[in-house]
Amino acid sequence: MTLFFHLVWMLCALGAVVFAAASARDRRRAVGFGGGLIAGFVMARPGPPDPALVGSLAVGAVAIFLFRPRYADLAAMLGGSVAGLFTAVLQAQGFPFLSTPFVVVTLSGVSAWLARSRPTFAPERLVDEGLLAIGALGILALTLPSILDGWQTAVALAATSSRQASVTLPLWTVAFIVGCLSVGGVYSAWSRR
């Protein structure tokens, strides 16, 4: 199990609970969440889903929920697809193929039922904080694979280098830096007189 697997696991599990609670109080949002859940079941393939796919769906849903609430039906559908992709994560952990949709539906259903029947279960402020946490995890899932690939490439290039390259700065770079610092110092001294 890699770091990406655990990141996608947290993103999908948290998304199943928070997006269900955010969609529960409005009938159109609940229908959108259900449609997205079915789409997520269909998109799920054996093995863990791509972190970039899950991250982009989650970030899109969070952005729409928080910044364009009139399109919350679409956000609920995107959130439902994140929850539906949780089935692939559970299957990668060894859950039987036919039981994973029931686990996800039960988890999301309990969250939606509690949000609808008990207003103190998921007040709007708590849902917004959950959405922000999902957004942060989604951005991490989008960017972390590329950052780590670049880092591994840099390490591989450094390891294959047969000689140490001398690090010298071109003269124009040194002159530019000294000039910028000088202009900043002169401006600072002039503005304090």
Secondary structure, DSSP 8 states (H G I E B T S, - for coil): --HHHHHHHHHHHHHHHHHHHHHTTSHHHHHHHHHHHHHHHHH--SS---HHHHHHHHHHHHHHHHH-GGGHHHHHHHHHHHHHTHHHHHHHTT--TTTHHHHHHHHHHHHHHHHHH-TTTS-HHHHHHHHHHHHHHHHHHHHHHHHHHHHHHHHHHHHH-SS-------HHHHHHHHHHHHHHHHHHHHHT-
